[in-house]
Amino acid sequence: MVTMEELREMDCSVLKRLMNRDESGGGASSSGSHGALGLLSGGKCLLLDCRPFLAHSAGYIRGSVNVRCNTIVRRRAKGSVSLEQILPAEEEVRARLRSGLYSAVIVYDERSPRAESLREDSTVSLVVQALRRNAERTDICLLKGGYERFSSEYPEFCSKTKTLAAIPPPVPPSATESLDLGCSSCGTPLHDQGGPVEILPFLYLGSAYHAARRDMLDALGITALLNVSSDCPNHFEGHYQYKCIPVEDNHKADIGSWFMEAIEYIDAVKDCRGRVLVHCQAGISRSATICLAYLMMKKRVRLEEAFEFVKQRRSIISPNFSFMGQLLQFESQVLATTCAAEAASPSGPLRERGKATPTPTSQFVFSFPVSVGVHSAPSSLPYLHSPITTSPSC
């Protein structure tokens, strides 16, 4: 158990006062969780969200950093995790922790009322143990009542995913991405209805129609577009930055060879504080595949988690069968490099553009039809009859 001596407790009102003090004058900005370095007390306090990725994505305390402690990490942990395991994409946060630059770390889960109620194998307990080993001079506090209590009492200090508007009935599964399918009442294809959806604060997903609407792009603050097609025009080349990934939506296309180049482009836009719209013709298969690859690589999540996350925002996504295979292969590569780094051994390079995709193998089985049909609810992804599988996880 994590004892009271090991873990202090903090009331929600105290955290609220810290955040209020920053907003009223002195601390860092509270513009979101992604890439945060600790946004309390002028950057001297770090707020760690110990909930799963999907829960954090649905709503989080502003300024928090989401730790990675999924099933694979837990299985490998055996009671002990490293900072590299729980914060794989937060190199600067890890460095600041080890250097003692944070005066305090505040951890929270969904609703734990007290430190003594935590299980020894809980995410909070594992995170606290890692902090004790790597940030010995830093005070560690548990937020009493977790996100549930804090968001209930102080919703103005939380960010939540906007509820999606109602969508038309599901599209027949025999349809393909390029068909002009829409609702009879408005005459607009389903994939063009509404606007681009926010995947991350700097990353949007949409269709060619959205990419041709300068009013939409400007309203969202889009500064760059990633055109994942060989035939969609770049309408405003003098106004936005463009990059093209010329792939077709068919089973022969090697979209996986472009993953790293696309990820680097998105990161470059983010680093310049810009926003990028990733689009193809319909925003269903090719561009969705790129967004999934980005989440898997940068957030270190499995394909299943990334798929649910994107589908909650754009319910009609449906990468074709071949693209799903390439994503599963990419998942195995991301997991392999992560595990190799955790074991302090050299990791094999990710597949370079232009090389063939090897046939993946494992017990994880997915089935995603090549269609624009709206999938079932995010909580019930189909694990059916696809021969496409992942490599054995570490």
MARDREN-850950 format. One record per residue (C-alpha): residue in one letter; x, y, z. Coordinates in nm, 4 decimals. Layout:
residues N
+----+----------+----------+----------+
! aa !        X !        Y !        Z !
+----+----------+----------+----------+
!  A !        X !        Y !        Z !
...
+----+----------+----------+----------+
//
This chain:
residues 394
+----+----------+----------+----------+
! aa !        X !        Y !        Z !
+----+----------+----------+----------+
!  M !   0.0000 !   0.0000 !   0.0000 !
!  V !   0.0964 !   0.3638 !  -0.0462 !
!  T !   0.1054 !   0.4917 !   0.3120 !
!  M !   0.0211 !   0.8357 !   0.4408 !
!  E !   0.3901 !   0.8966 !   0.5062 !
!  E !   0.4708 !   0.8281 !   0.1421 !
!  L !   0.1875 !   1.0249 !  -0.0120 !
!  R !   0.0350 !   1.3480 !   0.1084 !
!  E !  -0.3209 !   1.4460 !   0.0266 !
!  M !  -0.4467 !   1.7666 !  -0.1316 !
!  D !  -0.8012 !   1.9002 !  -0.1210 !
!  C !  -0.9575 !   2.0084 !  -0.4487 !
!  S !  -0.9925 !   2.3603 !  -0.3108 !
!  V !  -0.6145 !   2.3868 !  -0.2688 !
!  L !  -0.5512 !   2.2854 !  -0.6296 !
!  K !  -0.8154 !   2.5327 !  -0.7396 !
!  R !  -0.6378 !   2.8138 !  -0.5518 !
!  L !  -0.3069 !   2.7216 !  -0.7165 !
!  M !  -0.4658 !   2.7312 !  -1.0604 !
!  N !  -0.6515 !   3.0521 !  -0.9789 !
!  R !  -0.3276 !   3.2183 !  -0.8712 !
!  D !  -0.1617 !   3.1285 !  -1.1999 !
!  E !  -0.4522 !   3.2548 !  -1.4108 !
!  S !  -0.4783 !   3.5812 !  -1.2194 !
!  G !  -0.1232 !   3.6801 !  -1.2574 !
!  G !   0.1629 !   3.4802 !  -1.2323 !
!  G !   0.1981 !   3.1358 !  -1.3519 !
!  A !   0.2139 !   2.9695 !  -1.6842 !
!  S !  -0.0703 !   2.9562 !  -1.9231 !
!  S !  -0.3396 !   2.6912 !  -1.9049 !
!  S !  -0.3982 !   2.6266 !  -2.2705 !
!  G !  -0.4233 !   2.2500 !  -2.2573 !
!  S !  -0.2646 !   1.9289 !  -2.1435 !
!  H !  -0.0553 !   1.8374 !  -2.4440 !
!  G !   0.3138 !   1.9081 !  -2.4006 !
!  A !   0.2553 !   2.0614 !  -2.0566 !
!  L !   0.5570 !   2.0924 !  -1.8278 !
!  G !   0.3644 !   2.1635 !  -1.5102 !
!  L !   0.1394 !   2.4651 !  -1.5186 !
!  L !   0.1037 !   2.5430 !  -1.1494 !
!  S !   0.3008 !   2.7827 !  -0.9293 !
!  G !   0.4893 !   2.9268 !  -1.2215 !
!  G !   0.5798 !   2.5862 !  -1.3614 !
!  K !   0.7100 !   2.4498 !  -1.0293 !
!  C !   0.4277 !   2.2000 !  -0.9786 !
!  L !   0.3497 !   1.9085 !  -1.2085 !
!  L !  -0.0024 !   1.7682 !  -1.2406 !
!  L !  -0.0163 !   1.4008 !  -1.3469 !
!  D !  -0.3380 !   1.2377 !  -1.4696 !
!  C !  -0.3134 !   0.8656 !  -1.3867 !
!  R !  -0.6287 !   0.7635 !  -1.5741 !
!  P !  -0.6400 !   0.5752 !  -1.9066 !
!  F !  -0.5761 !   0.7661 !  -2.2292 !
!  L !  -0.9414 !   0.7596 !  -2.3386 !
!  A !  -1.0637 !   0.8897 !  -2.0027 !
!  H !  -0.8069 !   1.1706 !  -2.0113 !
!  S !  -0.9034 !   1.2552 !  -2.3687 !
!  A !  -1.2702 !   1.2830 !  -2.2734 !
!  G !  -1.1935 !   1.5312 !  -1.9968 !
!  Y !  -0.8967 !   1.6418 !  -1.7871 !
!  I !  -0.7804 !   1.9066 !  -1.5445 !
!  R !  -0.6160 !   2.1820 !  -1.7438 !
!  G !  -0.2381 !   2.1619 !  -1.7458 !
!  S !  -0.2227 !   1.7924 !  -1.6576 !
!  V !   0.0043 !   1.5390 !  -1.8236 !
!  N !  -0.1413 !   1.1938 !  -1.8896 !
!  V !   0.0815 !   0.9072 !  -1.7750 !
!  R !   0.1054 !   0.5870 !  -1.9773 !
!  C !   0.0292 !   0.2813 !  -1.7697 !
!  N !  -0.1717 !   0.0475 !  -1.9900 !
!  T !  -0.2001 !  -0.3299 !  -1.9649 !
!  I !   0.1345 !  -0.3947 !  -2.1310 !
!  V !   0.3200 !  -0.1597 !  -1.8982 !
!  R !   0.1475 !  -0.3135 !  -1.5969 !
!  R !   0.2332 !  -0.6657 !  -1.7059 !
!  R !   0.5975 !  -0.5771 !  -1.7553 !
!  A !   0.6187 !  -0.3626 !  -1.4436 !
!  K !   0.6001 !  -0.6365 !  -1.1789 !
!  G !   0.5530 !  -0.3679 !  -0.9185 !
!  S !   0.8082 !  -0.1237 !  -1.0553 !
!  V !   0.7913 !   0.1192 !  -1.3476 !
!  S !   1.0353 !   0.3771 !  -1.4805 !
!  L !   0.9769 !   0.7359 !  -1.5846 !
!  E !   1.0444 !   0.6270 !  -1.9434 !
!  Q !   0.7532 !   0.3839 !  -1.9185 !
!  I !   0.4981 !   0.6186 !  -1.7689 !
!  L !   0.6064 !   0.9357 !  -1.9540 !
!  P !   0.7511 !   0.8020 !  -2.2824 !
!  A !   0.6778 !   1.1132 !  -2.4886 !
!  E !   0.7568 !   1.3738 !  -2.2212 !
!  E !   1.1363 !   1.3939 !  -2.2299 !
!  E !   1.1518 !   1.7434 !  -2.0840 !
!  V !   0.9161 !   1.6536 !  -1.8004 !
!  R !   1.1383 !   1.3566 !  -1.7126 !
!  A !   1.4486 !   1.5760 !  -1.7186 !
!  R !   1.2871 !   1.8363 !  -1.4930 !
!  L !   1.1790 !   1.5671 !  -1.2475 !
!  R !   1.5274 !   1.4185 !  -1.2267 !
!  S !   1.6806 !   1.7638 !  -1.1878 !
!  G !   1.4489 !   1.8506 !  -0.8998 !
!  L !   1.2962 !   2.1458 !  -1.0833 !
!  Y !   0.9438 !   2.0639 !  -0.9642 !
!  S !   0.8731 !   2.1494 !  -0.6019 !
!  A !   0.5672 !   1.9243 !  -0.6016 !
!  V !   0.3899 !   1.6638 !  -0.8122 !
!  I !   0.0131 !   1.6280 !  -0.7785 !
!  V !  -0.1290 !   1.2954 !  -0.8964 !
!  Y !  -0.4925 !   1.2110 !  -0.9514 !
!  D !  -0.7056 !   0.9222 !  -1.0728 !
!  E !  -1.0791 !   0.9008 !  -1.1317 !
!  R !  -1.2111 !   0.9169 !  -0.7759 !
!  S !  -0.9796 !   0.7818 !  -0.5011 !
!  P !  -1.0831 !   0.9602 !  -0.1785 !
!  R !  -0.7692 !   0.8929 !   0.0272 !
!  A !  -0.4161 !   0.7567 !  -0.0109 !
!  E !  -0.4901 !   0.4623 !   0.2163 !
!  S !  -0.7621 !   0.3424 !  -0.0214 !
!  L !  -0.5190 !   0.2931 !  -0.3106 !
!  R !  -0.4335 !  -0.0581 !  -0.4209 !
!  E !  -0.0672 !  -0.1510 !  -0.4342 !
!  D !  -0.0941 !  -0.2296 !  -0.8058 !
!  S !  -0.2959 !   0.0820 !  -0.8938 !
!  T !  -0.1609 !   0.3252 !  -1.1502 !
!  V !  -0.1219 !   0.5956 !  -0.8857 !
!  S !   0.0823 !   0.3615 !  -0.6651 !
!  L !   0.3116 !   0.2638 !  -0.9518 !
!  V !   0.3567 !   0.6272 !  -1.0528 !
!  V !   0.4341 !   0.7332 !  -0.6966 !
!  Q !   0.6965 !   0.4591 !  -0.6684 !
!  A !   0.8614 !   0.5772 !  -0.9905 !
!  L !   0.8611 !   0.9359 !  -0.8640 !
!  R !   1.0105 !   0.8322 !  -0.5302 !
!  R !   1.3019 !   0.6683 !  -0.7094 !
!  N !   1.3656 !   0.9483 !  -0.9588 !
!  A !   1.2523 !   1.2700 !  -0.7892 !
!  E !   1.3495 !   1.2198 !  -0.4273 !
!  R !   1.3462 !   1.5891 !  -0.3344 !
!  T !   0.9984 !   1.6488 !  -0.4768 !
!  D !   0.6827 !   1.6457 !  -0.2641 !
!  I !   0.4117 !   1.4152 !  -0.3981 !
!  C !   0.0423 !   1.4735 !  -0.3294 !
!  L !  -0.2757 !   1.2826 !  -0.4105 !
!  L !  -0.5736 !   1.4924 !  -0.5190 !
!  K !  -0.8548 !   1.3766 !  -0.2899 !
!  G !  -1.1580 !   1.2614 !  -0.4847 !
!  G !  -0.9685 !   1.2657 !  -0.8127 !
!  Y !  -1.0946 !   1.4054 !  -1.1399 !
!  E !  -1.4555 !   1.3200 !  -1.0596 !
!  R !  -1.4716 !   1.5468 !  -0.7559 !
!  F !  -1.2557 !   1.8262 !  -0.8967 !
!  S !  -1.4468 !   1.8463 !  -1.2263 !
!  S !  -1.7748 !   1.8477 !  -1.0349 !
!  E !  -1.6682 !   2.1292 !  -0.8025 !
!  Y !  -1.4553 !   2.3339 !  -1.0443 !
!  P !  -1.5582 !   2.2565 !  -1.4033 !
!  E !  -1.4152 !   2.5890 !  -1.5207 !
!  F !  -1.0652 !   2.4495 !  -1.4608 !
!  C !  -1.1263 !   2.1387 !  -1.6716 !
!  S !  -1.1327 !   2.0741 !  -2.0449 !
!  K !  -1.3859 !   1.8316 !  -2.1867 !
!  T !  -1.4402 !   1.6895 !  -2.5318 !
!  K !  -1.7375 !   1.8501 !  -2.6996 !
!  T !  -2.0336 !   1.6215 !  -2.7573 !
!  L !  -2.0692 !   1.5287 !  -3.1212 !
!  A !  -2.3821 !   1.6407 !  -3.2998 !
!  A !  -2.6258 !   1.3748 !  -3.4065 !
!  I !  -2.5363 !   1.2062 !  -3.7338 !
!  P !  -2.7561 !   1.0500 !  -4.0022 !
!  P !  -2.8322 !   0.6752 !  -4.0014 !
!  P !  -2.5471 !   0.4338 !  -4.0829 !
!  V !  -2.4304 !   0.4098 !  -4.4429 !
!  P !  -2.4657 !   0.0706 !  -4.6174 !
!  P !  -2.1457 !  -0.1340 !  -4.5629 !
!  S !  -2.1056 !  -0.1994 !  -4.9352 !
!  A !  -2.0301 !   0.1663 !  -5.0032 !
!  T !  -1.6800 !   0.2846 !  -5.0835 !
!  E !  -1.5038 !   0.5984 !  -4.9707 !
!  S !  -1.5496 !   0.7818 !  -5.2960 !
!  L !  -1.9271 !   0.7383 !  -5.3283 !
!  D !  -2.1355 !   1.0524 !  -5.2927 !
!  L !  -2.3400 !   0.9361 !  -4.9947 !
!  G !  -2.5459 !   1.1890 !  -4.8024 !
!  C !  -2.8697 !   1.2561 !  -4.6252 !
!  S !  -3.1850 !   1.3014 !  -4.8270 !
!  S !  -3.2875 !   1.6113 !  -4.6338 !
!  C !  -2.9773 !   1.8242 !  -4.6969 !
!  G !  -2.8263 !   1.6665 !  -5.0092 !
!  T !  -2.4756 !   1.6857 !  -4.8596 !
!  P !  -2.2568 !   1.3742 !  -4.8494 !
!  L !  -2.2248 !   1.2306 !  -4.5013 !
!  H !  -1.8488 !   1.2763 !  -4.4955 !
!  D !  -1.8828 !   1.6483 !  -4.5800 !
!  Q !  -2.1462 !   1.7345 !  -4.3211 !
!  G !  -2.0359 !   1.9538 !  -4.0331 !
!  G !  -1.6778 !   2.0689 !  -4.0206 !
!  P !  -1.3352 !   1.9188 !  -3.9555 !
!  V !  -1.3070 !   1.7485 !  -3.6164 !
!  E !  -1.0418 !   1.8215 !  -3.3574 !
!  I !  -0.8259 !   1.5183 !  -3.2809 !
!  L !  -0.5744 !   1.7145 !  -3.0736 !
!  P !  -0.5558 !   2.0921 !  -3.0205 !
!  F !  -0.3211 !   2.1193 !  -3.3202 !
!  L !  -0.4536 !   1.8303 !  -3.5316 !
!  Y !  -0.7800 !   1.8191 !  -3.7286 !
!  L !  -0.9357 !   1.5560 !  -3.9547 !
!  G !  -1.1689 !   1.6258 !  -4.2448 !
!  S !  -1.2539 !   1.5808 !  -4.6112 !
!  A !  -1.1564 !   1.7481 !  -4.9386 !
!  Y !  -1.4713 !   1.9583 !  -4.9090 !
!  H !  -1.3521 !   2.0945 !  -4.5749 !
!  A !  -1.0084 !   2.1637 !  -4.7245 !
!  A !  -1.1780 !   2.3756 !  -4.9926 !
!  R !  -1.3663 !   2.5893 !  -4.7393 !
!  R !  -1.1388 !   2.8764 !  -4.6444 !
!  D !  -1.3981 !   3.0097 !  -4.4035 !
!  M !  -1.3894 !   2.6833 !  -4.2079 !
!  L !  -1.0102 !   2.6696 !  -4.2095 !
!  D !  -0.9737 !   3.0254 !  -4.0859 !
!  A !  -1.2394 !   2.9787 !  -3.8189 !
!  L !  -1.0424 !   2.6850 !  -3.6769 !
!  G !  -0.7085 !   2.8606 !  -3.7001 !
!  I !  -0.5699 !   2.6094 !  -3.9505 !
!  T !  -0.2239 !   2.7080 !  -4.0755 !
!  A !  -0.1246 !   2.3954 !  -4.2693 !
!  L !  -0.2857 !   2.1089 !  -4.4588 !
!  L !  -0.1704 !   1.7505 !  -4.5095 !
!  N !  -0.3298 !   1.6258 !  -4.8312 !
!  V !  -0.3359 !   1.2446 !  -4.8236 !
!  S !  -0.4339 !   1.1880 !  -5.1864 !
!  S !  -0.2969 !   1.2055 !  -5.5378 !
!  D !  -0.5858 !   1.3975 !  -5.6902 !
!  C !  -0.7292 !   1.6459 !  -5.4371 !
!  P !  -0.6208 !   2.0016 !  -5.5282 !
!  N !  -0.4497 !   2.2422 !  -5.2897 !
!  H !  -0.6850 !   2.5378 !  -5.3194 !
!  F !  -0.5059 !   2.8077 !  -5.1212 !
!  E !  -0.1336 !   2.7549 !  -5.1663 !
!  G !  -0.0578 !   3.1216 !  -5.1130 !
!  H !  -0.2391 !   3.1258 !  -4.7804 !
!  Y !  -0.1599 !   2.7941 !  -4.6077 !
!  Q !   0.1332 !   2.5568 !  -4.5874 !
!  Y !   0.0739 !   2.2323 !  -4.7785 !
!  K !   0.2212 !   1.8844 !  -4.7898 !
!  C !   0.0960 !   1.6042 !  -5.0133 !
!  I !   0.1131 !   1.2296 !  -4.9509 !
!  P !   0.0132 !   1.0826 !  -5.2900 !
!  V !  -0.1528 !   0.7519 !  -5.2027 !
!  E !  -0.4656 !   0.5876 !  -5.3401 !
!  D !  -0.7342 !   0.4284 !  -5.1260 !
!  N !  -0.6809 !   0.0674 !  -5.2336 !
!  H !  -0.5260 !  -0.2529 !  -5.1046 !
!  K !  -0.2025 !  -0.1989 !  -5.3003 !
!  A !  -0.1176 !   0.1428 !  -5.1540 !
!  D !   0.1777 !   0.1544 !  -4.9137 !
!  I !   0.0571 !   0.4281 !  -4.6812 !
!  G !   0.2684 !   0.2922 !  -4.3965 !
!  S !   0.5868 !   0.4028 !  -4.5698 !
!  W !   0.4701 !   0.7625 !  -4.5211 !
!  F !   0.3852 !   0.7411 !  -4.1515 !
!  M !   0.7067 !   0.8905 !  -4.0143 !
!  E !   0.7161 !   1.1685 !  -4.2733 !
!  A !   0.3558 !   1.2611 !  -4.1923 !
!  I !   0.4234 !   1.2514 !  -3.8180 !
!  E !   0.7266 !   1.4773 !  -3.8578 !
!  Y !   0.5221 !   1.7241 !  -4.0635 !
!  I !   0.2459 !   1.7384 !  -3.8019 !
!  D !   0.5036 !   1.7886 !  -3.5278 !
!  A !   0.6716 !   2.0671 !  -3.7255 !
!  V !   0.3394 !   2.2512 !  -3.7518 !
!  K !   0.2725 !   2.1962 !  -3.3817 !
!  D !   0.6195 !   2.3228 !  -3.2872 !
!  C !   0.5434 !   2.6458 !  -3.4750 !
!  R !   0.2190 !   2.6735 !  -3.2759 !
!  G !   0.0161 !   2.6076 !  -3.5877 !
!  R !  -0.2748 !   2.3757 !  -3.6611 !
!  V !  -0.2873 !   2.1176 !  -3.9361 !
!  L !  -0.5864 !   1.9681 !  -4.1177 !
!  V !  -0.5265 !   1.6139 !  -4.2408 !
!  H !  -0.7637 !   1.5287 !  -4.5249 !
!  C !  -0.8184 !   1.2967 !  -4.8186 !
!  Q !  -1.1251 !   1.2811 !  -5.0437 !
!  A !  -1.3780 !   1.1830 !  -4.7790 !
!  G !  -1.1816 !   1.1935 !  -4.4521 !
!  I !  -1.2661 !   0.8312 !  -4.3873 !
!  S !  -0.9790 !   0.6023 !  -4.4841 !
!  R !  -0.6464 !   0.7606 !  -4.5839 !
!  S !  -0.6437 !   1.0710 !  -4.3646 !
!  A !  -0.7912 !   0.8773 !  -4.0723 !
!  T !  -0.5066 !   0.6270 !  -4.1072 !
!  I !  -0.2489 !   0.9050 !  -4.0753 !
!  C !  -0.4200 !   1.0436 !  -3.7645 !
!  L !  -0.4269 !   0.6968 !  -3.6086 !
!  A !  -0.0567 !   0.6477 !  -3.6778 !
!  Y !   0.0203 !   0.9851 !  -3.5195 !
!  L !  -0.1671 !   0.9001 !  -3.2005 !
!  M !  -0.0033 !   0.5584 !  -3.1767 !
!  M !   0.3454 !   0.7021 !  -3.2184 !
!  K !   0.3209 !   1.0179 !  -3.0092 !
!  K !   0.0817 !   0.8997 !  -2.7376 !
!  R !   0.2190 !   0.5430 !  -2.7265 !
!  V !  -0.1275 !   0.3873 !  -2.7416 !
!  R !  -0.2435 !   0.0707 !  -2.9136 !
!  L !  -0.4422 !   0.0812 !  -3.2357 !
!  E !  -0.7610 !  -0.0142 !  -3.0532 !
!  E !  -0.7334 !   0.2869 !  -2.8210 !
!  A !  -0.6419 !   0.5245 !  -3.1024 !
!  F !  -0.9298 !   0.3960 !  -3.3172 !
!  E !  -1.1855 !   0.4458 !  -3.0404 !
!  F !  -1.0471 !   0.7935 !  -2.9711 !
!  V !  -1.0747 !   0.9096 !  -3.3347 !
!  K !  -1.4074 !   0.7353 !  -3.3924 !
!  Q !  -1.5591 !   0.9227 !  -3.0990 !
!  R !  -1.4813 !   1.2421 !  -3.2896 !
!  R !  -1.5527 !   1.1320 !  -3.6479 !
!  S !  -1.7753 !   0.8271 !  -3.6338 !
!  I !  -1.7532 !   0.7396 !  -4.0044 !
!  I !  -1.3800 !   0.6641 !  -4.0128 !
!  S !  -1.3007 !   0.3302 !  -4.1758 !
!  P !  -0.9441 !   0.2702 !  -4.2971 !
!  N !  -0.9416 !   0.0057 !  -4.5668 !
!  F !  -0.8390 !  -0.3497 !  -4.4855 !
!  S !  -0.4822 !  -0.3070 !  -4.6087 !
!  F !  -0.4348 !   0.0166 !  -4.4154 !
!  M !  -0.5494 !  -0.1577 !  -4.0971 !
!  G !  -0.2847 !  -0.4211 !  -4.1570 !
!  Q !  -0.0185 !  -0.1552 !  -4.1965 !
!  L !  -0.1378 !   0.0198 !  -3.8801 !
!  L !  -0.1170 !  -0.3066 !  -3.6885 !
!  Q !   0.2360 !  -0.3566 !  -3.8153 !
!  F !   0.3183 !  -0.0005 !  -3.7093 !
!  E !   0.1724 !  -0.0743 !  -3.3666 !
!  S !   0.4095 !  -0.3672 !  -3.3250 !
!  Q !   0.7031 !  -0.1467 !  -3.4260 !
!  V !   0.6041 !   0.1291 !  -3.1839 !
!  L !   0.5646 !  -0.1232 !  -2.9029 !
!  A !   0.8947 !  -0.2875 !  -2.9917 !
!  T !   1.0882 !   0.0395 !  -2.9867 !
!  T !   0.9204 !   0.1412 !  -2.6622 !
!  C !   1.0068 !  -0.1883 !  -2.4958 !
!  A !   1.3628 !  -0.1733 !  -2.6250 !
!  A !   1.4057 !   0.1748 !  -2.4811 !
!  E !   1.2626 !   0.0604 !  -2.1504 !
!  A !   1.5146 !  -0.2234 !  -2.1412 !
!  A !   1.7970 !   0.0236 !  -2.2212 !
!  S !   1.8880 !  -0.1624 !  -2.5351 !
!  P !   1.9076 !  -0.0336 !  -2.8944 !
!  S !   1.5762 !  -0.0442 !  -3.0763 !
!  G !   1.5268 !  -0.1402 !  -3.4335 !
!  P !   1.4432 !   0.1436 !  -3.6721 !
!  L !   1.0898 !   0.1951 !  -3.7877 !
!  R !   1.0201 !   0.0965 !  -4.1414 !
!  E !   1.1556 !   0.3469 !  -4.3916 !
!  R !   0.9455 !   0.4856 !  -4.6717 !
!  G !   0.9423 !   0.2644 !  -4.9764 !
!  K !   1.0028 !  -0.0704 !  -4.8059 !
!  A !   0.7484 !  -0.3471 !  -4.8169 !
!  T !   0.5252 !  -0.4122 !  -4.5192 !
!  P !   0.6090 !  -0.7464 !  -4.3566 !
!  T !   0.3209 !  -0.9745 !  -4.2665 !
!  P !   0.2424 !  -0.9264 !  -3.8978 !
!  T !   0.1524 !  -1.2124 !  -3.6651 !
!  S !  -0.0114 !  -1.2380 !  -3.3203 !
!  Q !  -0.3180 !  -1.3173 !  -3.1140 !
!  F !  -0.4789 !  -0.9732 !  -3.1492 !
!  V !  -0.7387 !  -0.9939 !  -3.4258 !
!  F !  -0.9299 !  -0.7057 !  -3.5800 !
!  S !  -1.1838 !  -0.6747 !  -3.8579 !
!  F !  -1.2582 !  -0.3391 !  -4.0164 !
!  P !  -1.4593 !  -0.3398 !  -4.3407 !
!  V !  -1.3518 !  -0.1398 !  -4.6453 !
!  S !  -1.6516 !   0.0900 !  -4.6361 !
!  V !  -1.7840 !   0.4166 !  -4.5076 !
!  G !  -2.0295 !   0.2407 !  -4.2801 !
!  V !  -2.0609 !   0.3897 !  -3.9337 !
!  H !  -1.9115 !   0.1442 !  -3.6881 !
!  S !  -2.0779 !   0.0257 !  -3.3736 !
!  A !  -2.0266 !   0.2074 !  -3.0448 !
!  P !  -1.6627 !   0.2754 !  -2.9537 !
!  S !  -1.6831 !   0.0337 !  -2.6613 !
!  S !  -1.7581 !  -0.2634 !  -2.8894 !
!  L !  -1.4937 !  -0.2794 !  -3.1593 !
!  P !  -1.5279 !  -0.6000 !  -3.3629 !
!  Y !  -1.2630 !  -0.8635 !  -3.2941 !
!  L !  -1.3778 !  -1.0936 !  -3.5690 !
!  H !  -1.2231 !  -1.2778 !  -3.8599 !
!  S !  -0.9396 !  -1.0741 !  -4.0052 !
!  P !  -0.6173 !  -1.2645 !  -4.0759 !
!  I !  -0.4277 !  -0.9420 !  -4.0091 !
!  T !  -0.2566 !  -0.9560 !  -3.6713 !
!  T !   0.0090 !  -0.7817 !  -3.4722 !
!  S !   0.3510 !  -0.8992 !  -3.3726 !
!  P !   0.3764 !  -1.0495 !  -3.0244 !
!  S !   0.3830 !  -0.7650 !  -2.7763 !
!  C !   0.6680 !  -0.7279 !  -2.5342 !
+----+----------+----------+----------+
//
